[in-house]
Amino acid sequence: MLKIERHQRILALMQQTNLVTVRDLAREFATSPITIRRDLLELGERGLLERTRGGAVATQEVIAEGSARYEMYSYAERHDQQSLEKAAIAECAAQFISDGDSILINAGTTAHALSQALRGHQDLNVITNGLTVAAALGQSLHAHVYVLSGRLDSHKQATIERPEMDRFPHIQIREAFLGVHAVSPAGIYMRDNEDAAMNRAFISAAHRVTVMADHTKLASFASFRVCQWSQVHRLVTDSGADPKDLDHIKQQGVEVVICG
């Protein structure tokens, strides 16, 4: 297991339990206590945990980083975070979409940026669960927009289906373009299981999958994995992303596109 993946999983465990021990982590990851102590030291230096005798406790930042932290910010506030990077990523991703394409775009601020970058495209068929995505594309006379039904989540500006759903048997599209909460060499992640389930359904409906994630997503963590990189064809990110992390992802057969 790669170090960055191990760190991701340690932080996810700490969101759930607050306290971890070297012994339990060494057993969980089938590695040595020395390796785990080194991991905890590095995470402590980043301010993500506090060392204790035999283990560590989560800082308030880590405890809040899950859904609670996400809920602290309104959609408008999240829209303003890394807005330049999101716009650049959207422009890059839009280059892989041709006039007449049938695509799926999920909900979120990066997805919204992509919808704005597509206004010059012609005869698009777009399926989405993102309300701001639909609103942006709905201003174009050259896009046919289909909004998926489901429960309204006003905080996410999205419709959400039931979390146990794993596919859309009635939908088949060329490519899904997905914004996510976190990225690691182990795959792509969302902060809650409902979002993860929804995006797994999107992936099952698509022939190809493009993930859009600014560099902060590569340094973030979230608890629920959507999929491994074997199910993703392309990652579009910005120049602030750590080259080592991108190399690990490339080695898994993913095309990495760096914008800016």
Residue pairs with C-beta under 8 A, 6 or more apart in sequence:
1 29
1 31
2 185
2 186
2 248
3 39
4 184
4 185
4 245
4 248
5 184
5 185
5 186
6 29
6 31
6 39
7 39
7 42
7 43
7 221
8 182
8 184
8 186
8 189
8 221
9 28
9 29
9 186
10 20
10 25
10 39
10 40
10 43
11 43
11 48
11 62
11 65
11 221
12 221
12 222
12 223
13 20
13 25
13 28
14 20
14 49
14 56
14 57
14 58
14 62
14 63
15 58
15 62
15 63
15 65
15 66
15 223
16 223
18 57
18 58
18 63
19 52
19 55
19 56
19 57
19 58
20 55
20 56
21 54
21 55
22 33
22 36
22 37
22 40
22 54
22 55
23 33
23 54
23 55
24 55
25 36
25 39
25 55
26 32
26 33
26 35
26 36
29 36
40 49
40 51
40 55
40 56
41 51
43 49
43 56
44 50
44 51
44 56
47 59
47 61
48 58
48 59
48 61
48 62
49 56
49 57
49 58
49 59
49 62
50 56
50 57
50 58
50 59
64 72
65 220
65 221
66 191
66 192
66 222
66 223
67 191
67 192
70 181
70 191
71 155
73 81
74 155
75 109
75 132
75 155
75 156
75 157
78 109
79 109
79 112
81 109
81 216
82 214
82 215
82 216
83 113
85 214
85 215
85 216
85 238
85 240
85 259
85 260
86 109
86 110
86 113
86 212
86 214
87 113
87 116
87 117
88 238
88 259
88 260
89 110
89 113
89 114
89 212
89 213
89 214
89 236
89 237
89 238
89 259
90 110
90 113
90 114
90 116
90 117
90 212
91 117
91 259
92 236
92 257
92 259
93 114
93 117
93 177
93 210
93 212
93 236
93 257
94 114
94 117
94 118
94 121
96 175
96 210
96 234
97 103
97 118
97 121
97 124
97 175
97 177
98 121
99 121
99 122
99 123
99 124
100 122
100 123
100 124
101 121
101 124
101 125
101 174
101 175
102 124
102 125
102 126
102 127
102 173
102 174
103 124
103 125
103 126
103 127
103 173
103 174
103 175
103 176
103 177
104 126
104 127
104 128
104 171
104 173
104 175
104 176
104 177
104 202
104 205
104 206
105 111
105 114
105 115
105 126
105 127
105 128
105 130
105 133
105 176
105 177
105 178
106 128
106 129
106 130
106 133
106 158
106 176
106 177
106 178
106 179
106 198
106 199
106 202
107 128
107 129
107 130
107 131
107 132
107 133
107 156
107 157
107 158
107 159
107 179
108 130
108 156
108 158
108 179
109 179
110 179
110 212
110 213
110 214
111 128
111 130
111 133
111 177
111 178
111 179
111 212
112 130
112 132
112 133
112 136
114 133
114 177
114 179
114 212
115 126
115 128
115 130
115 132
115 133
115 134
115 136
115 137
116 136
118 124
118 126
118 137
118 140
118 143
119 136
119 137
119 139
119 140
121 140
121 142
121 143
122 142
123 142
123 143
123 144
124 137
124 140
124 142
124 143
124 144
125 143
125 144
125 146
126 133
126 137
126 143
126 144
126 145
126 146
127 146
127 148
127 171
127 173
128 134
128 137
128 145
128 146
128 147
128 148
129 147
129 148
129 150
129 158
129 159
129 160
129 161
129 198
130 157
130 158
131 147
131 157
131 158
131 159
132 157
134 145
134 147
137 143
137 145
138 145
147 159
148 159
148 161
149 159
149 161
150 159
150 160
150 161
150 162
151 159
151 160
151 161
152 158
152 159
152 160
153 159
153 160
156 195
160 194
160 195
160 198
161 197
161 198
161 201
162 197
163 193
163 194
163 197
163 198
164 197
165 197
165 198
165 201
166 197
166 200
166 201
166 204
167 201
167 204
167 205
168 201
168 202
168 204
168 205
171 205
172 205
172 207
173 205
173 206
173 207
174 206
174 207
174 208
175 206
175 207
175 208
175 209
175 210
176 202
176 203
176 205
176 206
176 208
176 209
176 210
177 210
177 212
178 188
178 199
178 202
178 203
178 209
178 210
178 211
178 212
178 226
179 211
179 212
179 213
180 188
180 189
180 190
180 199
180 211
180 212
180 213
180 217
180 226
181 189
181 190
181 191
181 195
181 217
181 220
181 222
182 188
182 189
182 190
182 191
182 217
182 218
182 220
182 221
182 222
183 189
183 211
183 213
183 217
183 218
183 220
183 235
183 237
183 245
183 249
184 218
184 221
184 245
185 229
185 245
185 248
185 249
185 252
186 225
186 228
187 225
187 226
187 227
187 228
187 229
187 232
188 199
188 211
188 213
188 225
188 226
188 227
188 229
188 232
189 196
189 221
189 222
189 223
189 224
189 225
189 226
190 196
190 199
190 222
190 224
190 226
191 222
191 223
191 224
192 223
192 224
193 224
195 224
196 224
196 225
196 226
199 226
199 227
200 226
200 227
203 209
203 226
203 227
203 231
208 233
208 234
209 231
209 232
209 233
209 234
210 232
210 233
210 234
210 235
210 236
211 232
211 234
211 235
211 236
212 236
212 237
213 235
213 236
213 237
214 237
214 238
214 240
214 241
215 237
215 238
215 239
215 240
215 241
215 242
216 240
217 237
218 237
218 241
218 242
218 245
218 246
219 242
228 252
229 249
229 252
229 253
229 254
230 252
230 253
232 254
233 254
233 255
234 254
234 255
234 256
234 257
235 246
235 249
235 254
235 255
235 256
235 257
236 257
236 259
237 246
237 256
237 257
237 258
237 259
238 258
238 259
238 260
239 258
239 259
239 260
241 258
246 256
246 258
249 256
250 256
